[in-house]
Amino acid sequence: MRDTTGCGPVFAEILASVGELTDVTVRKIAADESCYTDSPLPPALLRDLVHANIEALLRKETGGRDVCEETARRAGRIKAEHGVPLPALLHAFRLGGMEIWEWAIARATTGEQADALLRRSTHFWAVLDRCSTAATEAYREVADDRERQEQVARRVTLLRVFDGSDDVRFGSAAGVQRALGLPERASFHVVAGELGRNGEDPLPGVAARLAGADVASVWTTELGERLGLVAPAGEAGTAVVLRAVQQAATGRVGVSRPFGTLAAAPEAVRQARIALECVAPAEAGVHRYGSAPIDALVAAHAESAAELGANVLGPLLSGEGGDGALLDTLDAWFAADGSTAGAARRLHCHRNTVLYRIARITELTGRAPTRPVDAAELYVALRAHRLSGEAR
């Protein structure tokens, strides 16, 4: 394409000295951006990229074939692969453009050429901006692909930790923690959250909440649940974890006891899953394993617990006791530590009503809440019923 701007001779003269211009530009880039000297990008490769992009710009300005975006994309890909930060990539393009323009001004020896450069400036910087955009897009494609690969690798590693794979149990714990982005010195919790019916996240934003509290975590979603390995620092960190999880929870969530080595992760997963079952179905809440041992026992042996609940509470679930008042009274009785007056306050009724209902419970079930053995059976059966999701 024939140059009609009057700038062609100026850019042609610069093109003849493109090697020298490249060397000057590379020195300025290296002086301004220390990351180029610290990165694994070889100096010869940096020079090649700078040379290719300067030459492409100059050839376009002299009427040659436009390969500016192609060379810019190559620079973006290669610099992303070598870990050069995106701002440093864009700064290099700006430096290159400024150096070309300064050389052009210095070589515009006539007024006509100077006027032509002035008219050309908007177009020149628009082309450079297009090149920067192309380089950025290519850079981000590589960065996004790398992030996807790292996410897959972290997920696989996390699942191996949760499964208790031999290479995790007997390998380098520090190496595994680094691969997961977790600190080498930390205690751990496993968090399990039940996905919603349509796959909704039960802990939206929890990773960001934890990160804001300086707590590292890594997460995966598998077979209807979201599992996280959380690494708080020190005893105070556990309270931070629980607070962040409680603030984020929109579904049933369980948290394991703290543990000190990744080898204990499979047991912690079991604990977190049991703790999750200690939250009644269709409710939202967080349960910490060990905070309610009977609930944990019921959740861990759900089938036997359900059988116990049906056998012990059967008469209260149908017929005269089927309206739920007797179950609510039994619940309030236990919550009030066996105090009739306390249960009445909780139920907003007269204490004589509570006494009458306790008598009916004894009559229908054959078990008196005031007797320790009977009370134990009634309490466990009541918890099994409440956690089964059948409670009204």
VENDA-V306710 format. One record per backbone hydrogen bond with DSSP energy under -1.0 kcal/mol. CO is the residue of the C=O (numbers start at 1). NH is the residue of the N-H. E is the energy in kcal/mol with one decimal. If there is no record, write none. Layout:
CO_NH_E ; CO_NH_E
This chain:
7_11_-2.2 ; 8_12_-2.7 ; 9_13_-2.0 ; 10_14_-1.7 ; 11_15_-2.5 ; 12_16_-1.6 ; 14_17_-1.4 ; 15_18_-1.6 ; 17_21_-2.3 ; 18_22_-2.4 ; 19_23_-2.1 ; 20_24_-2.2 ; 21_25_-2.4 ; 22_26_-2.8 ; 23_27_-2.1 ; 24_28_-1.9 ; 25_29_-2.5 ; 26_30_-2.6 ; 27_31_-2.0 ; 28_32_-2.1 ; 29_33_-2.5 ; 33_36_-1.4 ; 34_38_-1.5 ; 35_39_-1.8 ; 42_46_-2.2 ; 43_47_-2.5 ; 44_48_-2.0 ; 45_49_-2.3 ; 46_50_-2.5 ; 47_51_-2.9 ; 48_52_-2.5 ; 49_53_-2.2 ; 50_54_-2.5 ; 51_55_-2.7 ; 52_56_-2.1 ; 53_57_-2.0 ; 54_58_-2.5 ; 55_59_-2.7 ; 56_60_-1.9 ; 57_61_-2.1 ; 58_62_-1.1 ; 59_64_-3.7 ; 60_63_-1.5 ; 67_71_-2.4 ; 68_72_-2.3 ; 69_73_-2.6 ; 70_74_-1.8 ; 71_75_-2.0 ; 72_76_-2.4 ; 73_77_-2.6 ; 74_78_-2.5 ; 75_79_-2.4 ; 76_80_-1.8 ; 77_81_-2.3 ; 78_82_-1.4 ; 79_84_-2.7 ; 80_83_-1.4 ; 85_89_-1.8 ; 86_90_-2.3 ; 87_91_-2.3 ; 88_92_-1.9 ; 89_93_-1.5 ; 90_94_-2.1 ; 91_95_-2.7 ; 92_96_-2.4 ; 93_97_-2.5 ; 94_98_-2.7 ; 95_99_-2.5 ; 96_100_-2.3 ; 97_101_-2.3 ; 98_102_-2.6 ; 99_103_-2.2 ; 100_104_-2.3 ; 101_105_-2.6 ; 102_106_-2.1 ; 103_107_-1.2 ; 107_109_-1.6 ; 110_114_-2.3 ; 111_115_-2.6 ; 112_116_-2.2 ; 113_117_-2.5 ; 114_118_-2.1 ; 115_119_-2.3 ; 116_120_-1.8 ; 117_121_-1.3 ; 120_124_-2.6 ; 121_125_-2.7 ; 122_126_-1.6 ; 123_127_-2.3 ; 124_128_-2.2 ; 125_129_-2.1 ; 126_130_-2.1 ; 127_131_-2.2 ; 128_132_-2.5 ; 129_133_-2.2 ; 130_134_-2.2 ; 131_135_-2.6 ; 132_136_-2.4 ; 133_137_-2.5 ; 134_138_-2.2 ; 135_139_-2.5 ; 136_140_-2.7 ; 137_141_-2.0 ; 138_142_-1.9 ; 139_143_-2.7 ; 140_144_-3.1 ; 141_145_-2.2 ; 142_146_-2.6 ; 143_147_-2.4 ; 144_148_-2.4 ; 145_149_-2.3 ; 146_150_-2.6 ; 147_151_-2.5 ; 148_152_-2.3 ; 149_153_-2.4 ; 150_154_-2.8 ; 151_155_-2.6 ; 152_156_-2.5 ; 153_157_-2.5 ; 154_158_-2.9 ; 155_159_-2.5 ; 156_160_-1.9 ; 157_161_-2.0 ; 158_162_-2.6 ; 159_163_-2.3 ; 160_164_-1.0 ; 160_165_-2.4 ; 165_168_-1.2 ; 165_169_-2.4 ; 166_170_-2.9 ; 172_176_-2.1 ; 173_177_-2.6 ; 174_178_-2.2 ; 175_179_-2.2 ; 176_180_-1.6 ; 177_182_-3.2 ; 178_181_-1.2 ; 188_259_-1.8 ; 189_230_-2.9 ; 190_256_-2.6 ; 191_228_-2.4 ; 192_254_-3.1 ; 193_226_-3.0 ; 196_199_-2.1 ; 200_196_-2.2 ; 202_250_-2.6 ; 203_206_-1.9 ; 205_209_-2.1 ; 206_210_-2.7 ; 207_211_-2.6 ; 208_212_-2.3 ; 210_215_-2.7 ; 211_214_-1.9 ; 216_231_-2.9 ; 218_229_-2.7 ; 220_227_-2.8 ; 222_225_-1.6 ; 224_195_-2.2 ; 225_222_-2.6 ; 226_193_-2.6 ; 227_220_-2.4 ; 228_191_-2.4 ; 229_218_-1.7 ; 230_189_-2.1 ; 232_187_-1.6 ; 235_238_-1.1 ; 236_240_-1.4 ; 237_241_-2.6 ; 238_242_-2.5 ; 239_243_-2.2 ; 240_244_-2.5 ; 241_245_-2.7 ; 242_246_-2.6 ; 243_247_-2.2 ; 244_248_-1.5 ; 245_249_-2.0 ; 251_285_-1.8 ; 252_194_-2.6 ; 253_287_-2.2 ; 254_192_-2.8 ; 255_289_-3.1 ; 259_188_-2.2 ; 261_264_-1.8 ; 262_265_-1.9 ; 264_268_-1.8 ; 265_269_-2.4 ; 266_270_-1.8 ; 267_271_-2.3 ; 268_272_-2.7 ; 269_273_-2.3 ; 270_274_-2.3 ; 271_275_-2.9 ; 272_276_-2.1 ; 273_277_-1.5 ; 275_278_-1.1 ; 276_279_-1.7 ; 280_283_-1.7 ; 285_253_-2.1 ; 287_255_-2.3 ; 288_291_-2.2 ; 292_296_-2.1 ; 293_297_-2.5 ; 294_298_-2.6 ; 295_299_-2.8 ; 296_300_-2.4 ; 297_301_-1.2 ; 301_305_-2.7 ; 302_306_-2.6 ; 303_307_-1.9 ; 304_308_-2.4 ; 305_309_-2.9 ; 306_310_-2.3 ; 307_311_-2.4 ; 308_312_-2.9 ; 309_313_-2.3 ; 310_314_-1.1 ; 313_316_-1.7 ; 314_317_-1.3 ; 318_321_-1.4 ; 319_322_-1.4 ; 321_324_-1.2 ; 324_328_-2.5 ; 325_329_-2.2 ; 326_330_-2.5 ; 327_331_-2.6 ; 328_332_-2.6 ; 329_333_-2.6 ; 330_334_-2.2 ; 331_335_-2.3 ; 332_336_-1.8 ; 333_338_-3.1 ; 334_337_-1.7 ; 336_339_-1.1 ; 339_343_-2.5 ; 340_344_-2.3 ; 341_345_-2.1 ; 342_346_-1.9 ; 343_347_-2.1 ; 344_348_-1.2 ; 344_349_-2.0 ; 350_354_-1.3 ; 351_355_-2.5 ; 352_356_-2.5 ; 353_357_-2.4 ; 354_358_-2.7 ; 355_359_-2.0 ; 356_360_-2.1 ; 357_361_-2.6 ; 358_362_-2.2 ; 359_363_-2.4 ; 360_364_-2.9 ; 361_365_-2.5 ; 362_366_-1.8 ; 368_371_-2.0 ; 371_375_-3.4 ; 372_376_-2.4 ; 373_377_-1.9 ; 374_378_-2.8 ; 375_379_-2.8 ; 376_380_-2.4 ; 377_381_-2.4 ; 378_382_-2.5 ; 379_383_-2.6 ; 380_384_-2.4 ; 381_385_-2.1 ; 382_386_-2.6 ; 383_387_-2.6
